[in-house]
Amino acid sequence: MSLSDEDFVRHVLDEACNIAAFMKDKSIEDLRSNIMLDRAVTRSLEIMGEASKKVSKEYQKKHPSLPWREMSDTRNRIIHFYFGIDHEVIMDIVTNELPTLTEKLTRLLNGE
């Protein structure tokens, strides 16, 4: 069974919501000191990036307000950086980018 663009967008949204739940009331110190939290957030970002890469170019062009390339680039930086993750970058994504992204994805999937 092949997945649709909306299925991949839903995967991105699901993982963004997972990250929001994981990071609720958490600080950068929590992220640095809790390996399970770190791995969960990092893995969700990887999945978001991978799913965003699977969305067709045509669909991406129809929805240019979404940061398709940035999601993919974030995934690539995480996957290929073996010696640790910059937690400040992760926190910036979590606090400053994911809320807006989540809102845009929700509106998109709701047909708004």
C-alpha positions as CSV (number, residue, x, y, z in Angstrom):
1,M,0.0,0.0,0.0
2,S,1.4,3.3,-1.0
3,L,1.0,6.3,1.2
4,S,-0.5,9.6,0.1
5,D,1.0,13.1,0.5
6,E,-1.6,13.7,3.3
7,D,-0.4,10.5,5.0
8,F,3.1,11.8,5.1
9,V,1.9,15.2,6.3
10,R,0.0,13.5,9.0
11,H,3.2,11.7,10.1
12,V,5.0,15.0,10.4
13,L,2.1,16.4,12.4
14,D,1.9,13.4,14.7
15,E,5.6,13.6,15.5
16,A,5.4,17.4,16.1
17,C,2.6,16.6,18.6
18,N,4.7,13.9,20.2
19,I,7.6,16.3,20.6
20,A,5.3,18.9,22.2
21,A,4.1,16.2,24.7
22,F,7.6,15.0,25.4
23,M,8.8,18.6,26.0
24,K,5.9,19.9,28.0
25,D,7.3,21.7,31.0
26,K,10.8,20.6,30.1
27,S,14.0,22.7,29.9
28,I,17.1,22.5,27.9
29,E,18.8,21.0,30.9
30,D,16.1,18.2,31.0
31,L,16.9,17.6,27.3
32,R,20.6,17.4,28.0
33,S,20.4,15.2,31.1
34,N,17.7,12.8,30.1
35,I,18.9,10.4,27.4
36,M,15.5,9.0,26.8
37,L,14.0,12.4,26.3
38,D,16.9,13.4,24.0
39,R,16.5,10.3,21.9
40,A,12.7,10.6,21.7
41,V,12.8,14.2,20.5
42,T,15.7,13.5,18.2
43,R,14.0,10.5,16.7
44,S,10.7,12.4,16.2
45,L,12.6,15.1,14.4
46,E,14.3,12.5,12.2
47,I,10.9,11.0,11.3
48,M,9.5,14.4,10.6
49,G,12.3,15.1,8.2
50,E,12.0,11.7,6.5
51,A,8.3,12.0,6.1
52,S,8.6,15.5,4.7
53,K,11.0,14.2,2.1
54,K,8.4,11.7,0.9
55,V,5.8,14.4,0.2
56,S,5.7,15.0,-3.6
57,K,7.2,18.1,-5.1
58,E,3.9,18.9,-6.6
59,Y,2.2,18.9,-3.2
60,Q,5.1,20.9,-1.7
61,K,4.7,23.5,-4.5
62,K,1.0,23.8,-3.7
63,H,1.8,24.5,0.0
64,P,4.9,26.7,-0.1
65,S,4.3,28.2,3.4
66,L,5.5,25.0,4.9
67,P,9.3,24.6,5.6
68,W,9.7,21.4,3.5
69,R,13.4,21.8,2.9
70,E,14.2,22.9,6.5
71,M,12.5,19.7,7.8
72,S,14.6,17.6,5.5
73,D,17.8,19.4,6.3
74,T,17.2,19.1,10.1
75,R,16.8,15.3,9.6
76,N,20.0,15.2,7.6
77,R,22.0,17.1,10.2
78,I,20.7,14.9,13.0
79,I,21.3,11.6,11.1
80,H,24.9,12.6,10.0
81,F,26.1,14.2,13.2
82,Y,27.3,11.2,15.2
83,F,29.0,12.9,18.1
84,G,26.2,14.7,19.8
85,I,23.3,17.0,19.1
86,D,23.3,20.8,19.6
87,H,20.6,20.9,22.3
88,E,20.2,24.7,21.8
89,V,19.3,24.1,18.2
90,I,16.8,21.4,19.2
91,M,15.2,23.7,21.9
92,D,15.0,26.5,19.4
93,I,13.1,24.2,17.0
94,V,10.9,23.0,19.8
95,T,10.0,26.3,21.2
96,N,10.0,28.6,18.2
97,E,9.3,26.5,15.1
98,L,7.1,23.6,16.1
99,P,4.1,25.5,17.4
100,T,3.7,27.4,14.1
101,L,4.4,24.3,12.1
102,T,1.9,22.3,14.1
103,E,-0.7,25.0,13.5
104,K,0.0,25.1,9.7
105,L,-0.1,21.4,9.4
106,T,-3.4,21.1,11.3
107,R,-5.0,23.8,9.1
108,L,-3.7,22.1,6.0
109,L,-5.1,18.7,7.0
110,N,-8.4,20.2,8.0
111,G,-8.7,21.7,4.5
112,E,-8.3,25.3,5.6
